[in-house]
Amino acid sequence: MTMGGKMKPSKRGEGGMEFKNELGNKAIQDVMAEYPGIGAILERYEIGCVTCKVGICLLKDVVSIHGLSKEDEAKIEAEINAYLASSGQLTADSE
């Protein structure tokens, strides 16, 4: 899954995950700065975004880049969207 020393998304995950508030299209470090709970969710799945020094991966591509299963991808997506909903971070038109 590397290309010239850089990680690239796997073919199965090209569409990426779907998140409320268009968060999927933001760099992971920006997302975690705004929503710290997302970093904790990713850490539970051993995705090291919190300690990554690059942080330019888009949130929607994080799982495919790190090669997790479709099942884990669905769990992470659901957990992040639930976190956003429970913390009042969803806008009325994002549901």
C-alpha positions in Angstrom: 0.0 0.0 0.0 2.9 2.3 -0.3 3.9 4.3 -3.3 7.2 6.0 -3.3 7.4 5.7 0.4 4.0 7.3 0.9 0.8 5.6 2.0 -2.1 5.5 -0.5 -5.7 4.4 0.0 -6.6 0.9 -0.9 -8.8 0.3 -3.9 -11.7 -0.9 -1.7 -11.8 2.4 0.3 -11.6 4.9 -2.5 -15.0 6.3 -1.7 -14.0 6.9 1.9 -16.3 7.1 4.9 -19.2 9.4 5.1 -19.4 11.9 7.9 -21.8 14.6 9.0 -20.8 18.3 8.5 -18.5 17.5 5.6 -15.8 16.5 8.1 -14.6 13.7 5.8 -13.1 16.3 3.5 -10.9 17.9 6.2 -7.4 17.0 7.2 -7.4 14.7 10.2 -5.3 17.1 12.4 -7.8 19.9 11.8 -10.7 17.6 12.6 -9.1 16.5 15.8 -8.3 20.0 16.8 -11.9 20.9 16.5 -13.3 17.6 17.8 -10.8 16.0 20.2 -13.1 13.0 20.8 -12.5 11.8 17.3 -8.8 11.2 18.1 -9.8 8.9 21.0 -12.1 6.9 18.7 -9.3 6.4 16.2 -6.9 5.4 19.0 -9.2 2.6 20.1 -8.7 1.1 16.6 -4.9 1.6 16.8 -4.9 4.4 14.2 -2.2 6.7 15.3 -3.5 10.0 14.0 -3.1 11.7 17.4 0.6 11.3 17.4 1.2 11.6 13.6 3.4 14.5 12.7 2.0 14.7 9.1 -1.7 14.9 9.7 -2.7 15.7 6.1 -4.8 12.6 5.5 -8.5 13.4 5.0 -10.7 11.9 7.7 -12.7 10.0 5.1 -9.6 8.2 3.9 -8.0 7.4 7.3 -9.3 3.8 7.5 -8.5 2.8 4.0 -5.0 4.3 4.3 -4.3 2.2 7.4 -5.8 -1.0 5.9 -8.6 -1.7 8.5 -11.5 -4.1 7.6 -14.8 -2.9 6.2 -16.4 -3.9 9.6 -14.0 -1.7 11.5 -14.5 1.1 8.9 -18.3 0.9 9.5 -17.8 0.9 13.3 -15.5 3.9 13.2 -17.8 5.8 10.9 -20.8 5.1 13.2 -18.9 6.0 16.4 -17.7 9.3 15.0 -21.1 10.3 13.7 -22.6 9.3 17.1 -20.0 11.4 18.9 -20.8 14.4 16.7 -24.6 13.9 17.4 -24.2 13.4 21.1 -21.9 16.4 21.5 -24.3 18.7 19.7 -21.9 19.2 16.8 -24.4 18.5 14.0 -26.1 21.2 12.1 -29.8 20.9 11.4 -29.2 20.4 7.7 -26.4 17.8 8.2 -28.7 15.0 9.4 
